[in-house]
Amino acid sequence: MRTLLVASVLALAVTACSSKSHDERLSASDSRDVLINRNWLDRMPERTTDRLHVYRFVPNMGGGVFQDRTLFKGTFELFRFKVDRDHIVFDLPETHERVTSQFQIERVAGPQPFDLKLTIFADPRGPHVYYGMRAETDSDGHLLEQRLAALKAD
């Protein structure tokens, strides 16, 4: 009887934990909307020499951009993409690669100042996990540049 009680408590705890993380995951249609026109950074730099990776998916500009950079220099790669439910299809013109990767977006509480987490499971370029902000209204990327420039003043 005691074993059954312990097993039941454990099952309830696992269910509670898994449903909490599931509730934080956005639906495929919401994820598609949140993915677009937002800066996705793998980290917020603390120093001007910190390397960061940035994705931005901008369909009205014909595709997206991936940046591997510091505050002052870096490289970028333009790509075309489409979203099919919970997958991103990357078309990389420079290398002629076509990569299909499942992705998910979750609501998170950090690292600060982030409240969104993007995971690209088969990321063709970067570290697979990126962070964004729900409140972002940075339609052309200039707010990210201002935020990063403010770090160099500190």
C-alpha positions in Angstrom: 0.0 0.0 0.0 2.8 2.4 0.9 4.5 1.7 -2.4 1.3 2.5 -4.3 1.0 5.7 -2.4 4.6 6.8 -3.1 4.1 5.8 -6.8 0.9 7.9 -7.0 2.6 10.9 -5.4 5.5 10.7 -7.8 3.2 10.3 -10.8 1.2 13.4 -9.7 4.5 15.4 -9.3 5.7 14.4 -12.7 2.4 15.3 -14.3 2.3 18.6 -12.6 5.9 19.4 -13.7 5.3 18.3 -17.2 2.0 20.2 -17.6 3.6 23.4 -16.2 6.4 23.3 -18.8 3.8 22.3 -21.5 1.7 25.4 -20.6 4.7 27.6 -21.1 5.3 26.3 -24.7 3.5 28.4 -27.3 1.3 26.7 -29.9 2.7 26.2 -33.4 0.6 29.1 -34.8 1.5 31.4 -32.0 5.2 30.4 -32.3 5.2 31.3 -36.0 3.8 34.8 -35.2 6.3 35.4 -32.3 9.2 34.1 -34.3 8.8 36.9 -36.9 10.3 40.4 -36.7 12.0 39.8 -33.3 15.7 39.8 -32.3 16.7 36.3 -31.0 20.0 36.4 -29.1 21.9 33.5 -27.6 23.0 35.8 -24.8 23.0 39.4 -23.6 26.6 40.6 -23.8 28.2 41.9 -20.6 31.3 43.3 -22.2 32.1 44.9 -25.6 34.2 41.8 -26.6 31.5 39.2 -25.8 30.5 37.2 -28.8 26.8 36.7 -29.5 24.7 35.2 -32.1 21.5 36.8 -33.4 18.7 35.6 -35.6 16.1 37.8 -37.1 13.3 36.4 -39.3 11.9 39.2 -41.5 9.6 37.9 -44.3 8.8 41.3 -45.7 12.5 41.8 -46.5 12.6 38.4 -48.3 14.1 36.3 -45.6 16.2 36.6 -42.5 19.7 37.3 -41.2 22.0 35.4 -38.9 24.8 37.4 -37.2 27.9 36.1 -35.4 29.2 39.3 -33.7 30.5 41.4 -30.9 29.3 44.9 -30.3 31.6 46.3 -32.9 32.3 43.7 -35.5 31.0 40.5 -36.9 29.7 38.6 -39.8 26.2 38.1 -41.1 24.5 35.6 -43.4 21.3 36.3 -45.3 18.9 33.4 -45.8 15.4 32.7 -47.1 13.0 30.7 -44.9 9.5 29.4 -44.5 7.7 28.2 -41.5 5.7 25.0 -41.8 3.8 24.4 -38.5 6.6 23.7 -36.0 9.4 23.6 -38.5 11.6 26.2 -40.1 12.9 25.5 -43.6 16.2 27.4 -44.1 17.4 28.1 -47.6 21.0 29.2 -47.4 22.0 30.8 -50.8 25.8 31.0 -50.1 26.3 27.3 -49.4 23.2 26.1 -51.3 22.1 24.2 -48.2 18.5 23.6 -47.3 17.9 22.7 -43.7 14.6 21.8 -42.1 14.5 22.1 -38.4 11.8 21.7 -35.8 11.6 24.7 -33.5 9.7 25.7 -30.4 9.1 28.9 -28.4 8.5 29.0 -24.7 7.7 31.7 -22.2 10.5 31.8 -19.6 11.6 34.0 -16.7 15.1 34.9 -17.8 17.9 35.1 -18.2 17.2 38.8 -17.8 16.0 40.7 -19.7 14.5 37.9 -21.7 11.0 36.3 -21.4 11.0 34.1 -24.5 13.1 31.1 -25.4 13.5 29.9 -29.0 15.0 26.4 -29.6 16.0 25.5 -33.1 16.7 21.7 -32.8 18.8 21.4 -36.0 20.1 24.9 -36.2 22.2 25.3 -39.4 24.4 28.1 -37.9 24.3 28.8 -34.2 24.0 27.4 -30.7 20.4 26.1 -30.9 18.9 28.2 -28.1 18.1 31.9 -28.3 16.2 34.4 -26.2 13.8 37.2 -27.1 11.4 39.6 -25.5 7.6 39.6 -25.8 7.4 43.3 -25.5 9.8 43.9 -28.4 8.5 46.3 -31.0 11.8 46.7 -32.8 10.5 46.5 -36.4 13.9 47.2 -38.0 16.5 46.2 -35.4 17.5 49.7 -34.3 16.4 49.1 -30.7 18.8 46.2 -30.4 21.6 48.3 -31.7 20.8 51.0 -29.2 20.6 48.4 -26.3 24.0 47.0 -27.4 25.5 50.5 -27.7 24.4 51.3 -24.2 26.5 48.4 -22.9 29.7 49.9 -24.3 28.9 53.1 -22.2 28.9 51.1 -19.0 
